[in-house]
Amino acid sequence: MKKVATKTAEHKKSIVGKLLQLKYRINDTATEEGGWSGDMSDDKRYVQSLISDIRKHGFTKLSPEDGHCCNGLWKKYAS
């Protein structure tokens, strides 16, 4: 069991793990607010495209522009 917990913890620290957490936060906000706005849909689509690109090309870090944008999204969807 320890190996599974460690693997999960490492996954959460990865770029994909962090982007997935951001995507889930956007989903939670949409649920709490009773629906999807155009901005939320665009933000989720952007995060999903980053996840797809990282998985497809094996990137190990985000570009400065993408990092800046994601930091803004974290603030926008803060609980």
N, C-alpha and C positions, 0 to 999 in steps of 0.2 A: 504493500500500500504506500509506503514512503516514496517509492519511485514514481507512482502516479501523481502524488501530491507535488513532488518536486517538478515533474514534467509540466504540470498545470501552472505552477508558479512561474516557471521559465517562460511558458507560452504567454502569460499575461504581461511579462516584461518585454516581449518581442514587439517589433513594430506592428505586425499583423494583430497581435493580441491587444495592443493599445488602440488600434484603429477599430477593431471589433467592439471594444468597450465604448468607444465614441459612437459607433453606429447604434449600439443598444441604448445608449443614453438618448439619442435622437428619437429612437422608437418609443422609449418611455415617455418622452416629452409629448409626442404626438398622442399617445394614449391618454395621458393626463389632461391634455387640452381638448380632447374629444375629436381629434381628426388631424389631417395633414394639411398644412399650408403649402403654398408653392415654394417658399424658402426652405421649409423642412425637407421636402421632396428633393429639391436641388442639392441640399447639403448632404443628405443620405446618399444620393447618386454619386456625388463627388467622393465621399469616403469609400463607397463600394468600388469605384474605379481605381482608387489608390490601392486598395486591398488586392484587387485583381492584378494590377500591374506588378505589385511586389511579389505576389505568388508566381506570376508568369515569368518574370525576369530575374527573380532572386535578389532583388535589391536589399541592401543591408541597412540603408538609412534613407530618410526623406530628403528631398531638395530643400534648401532654405525657404523657398516660396511656399512649398507644401507644408513644411513645418510651421511656418508663421500662420498659414490659413487654418491648420488644424488646432493650433493654440487658440485662435479666435473662436473656433467652433466649440472647444471645451468651455470657454468662458460663456459663450452664448447659451449653451445647454447645461450650465451648472445647476445643480439641484438647489 
